[in-house]
Amino acid sequence: MKACWYERNGPADEVLVVGDMPDPTPATGEVVVRMRSSAVNPSDVKSRMGLRAKMTLKRQVPHSDGAGEIVAVGAGVPASRVGERVWVFNAAYLRAGGTAAELCALPAEFAVPLPRGLDDAQGACLGIPVMTAHRCLFADGSPTGQTVLVSGGAGVVGHYAVQLARWAGAEVIATVSGEAKVAHARAAGAHHVINYRGENVAERVKAITGGRGVDRIVEVELGENLLMDLAMLKPEGVLAYYGSKAPTADLPFFASIVKNVVLRPVLVYTITPLQRAQCFRDIERWVANGNALFNVAARVSLAKTAEAHRTVEDGSKIGHVVVDIP
């Protein structure tokens, strides 16, 4: 099969190789998926660069998310799944075989039936970003009737957090970093959008909520925003966070305990099967509702996977970067 891989950490143009590899075979409990689309997430770029941990495998096929159809199953997996269109996630987490290949073998529970009406590129977007957004919003109960602040509402996770919060019946405030992103967040359903490059977020939130604050925050940058977030939260509020440039964040004891806030770290790779099942059910319902919006900013061929990585690293795109696998 054709595949992309790297054997050491480093810049995309220096370490990513596209060539031929042996076809994988499914182990017990696994399926083999004929990949059609592979999504590039920021976490895939960080893994390739070795920013969080140096690689320990001899060879890594990158990317955790993608979509395609099941072409083979291992022992313990119903043969009826062959031919099923699926979206996949966690393909490259602690595993050598990611989705940047014509074939990907992975545990059957990581291959989820693709909702009707979605194409492969849209299906590739459903993994880490949508599941992260869902977990931030629903891990501590439904946000129905709440006021939710989505930090980075034009990012890939933020875009879905805005949509899912609106779908659940919340009032949604989004923060963004530019006018093009204001439009993007509004199109996703945000009731209020704050451009933090020119506005004071805390003051705007206070004005929007009549001084009451917000019930829940979905945070992409914990290190920079923790103090402000705690000030904006209502008592018993939830601060769900999935990103931070800084490796540590100092927690002010009194500011958090006086409001009895919940601090909710979110890492989709390690959530439980029960928590994953809740994600799958709600994603299916959300898509069936007909209001799911997917924004694919760039599509490249497998041979140009390094270009896809550079586009994600650049940070200027609005939406997903998808590798098409013909």
Phi, psi and omega in degrees: 000156172278141180204162171251145178204168170220151182242001174205158177284148178159185180299148185305312184294338183268330189245339182280130181235140174242126182193204182258139176226158175297146176294139177281154173242146185282131172279178177304129179082005182251164170233157170251127182251129171282104186287137175248326179219143178229122182268141179257115178260158175306326179295329177293320178294316180296322178295315180297324178282344183074031185285331180258325178200145178285146182294144179247346178276154179290326181213135181236122166274121188279172171086128180267335187250151177179185179209152180177211178226148181286129181244348178201153179229151176268180179301138179090356178250129182303133178298339180296346179283343178299131182094352182285131174282134187219157163251145185234156179213166178062015185299324185253008181279112182059025181222153183277337189255095177273194188268357180277059183200161178293330180228143180221122175262131181202164179305140185301329182288348177267005176244108190251136179308132182285126179302146180300144176092351180262140174272179186295320180296319177294319179299325179294340180278350189281347188287250187305313184297311183289319180294323177296313179301316180298314183296321178299326186270328191245354183299332183243037181099161183291144177276012180306127179080359181265169170255122186243132174256123178253111177281132183070050187290356176254358175286171184295318176289314181301321179302318180281330176296319176300313182296314183291323177295317178295319178300325181279353178094029178262158168273128191244126172248131179238142172253141180218176186241022179179165185293323177298325180284334173301312180297321181297315180292322177295318179298330178284345176118007180295132177287325182224136178233130182245120175274102188290350176287338182230000183229154175273113186298311183300318180293319178295318179297319178299318180291317182296321185265006182063030179083358184281333184087187184247156181277329187210142176236132172257111193247126178265343185223077186296316185302318182278331192250000187304311182297316179296320180299314180298325179290328183275341182286144169287162169305141183069013180288168182241127172251103180259124184230144182228000181208155175191128176292321179281138181288345178225156176220125180283122181268116176287115187301307187293317182298332180271319185285330183294335178259357183054044183283158175258127173259118188242095173289143183230118173225108187297329183305328191245013178288162186280162176304323179295319179292322176298318182299322177297318176302311183300315181298313184289323177298318178300316181292320180297315179294317180298333178296339174089005183252006181290127179249131178239134180238105178264109186283329183206144176228133178225165177279166180302324180297340182250032180302324179299322177297320178299318179295319179296322179296318178294317180296326182300323174082359183270344183289153174243103182124190184276156169245124186238136174262121178274134182242099187289000000 
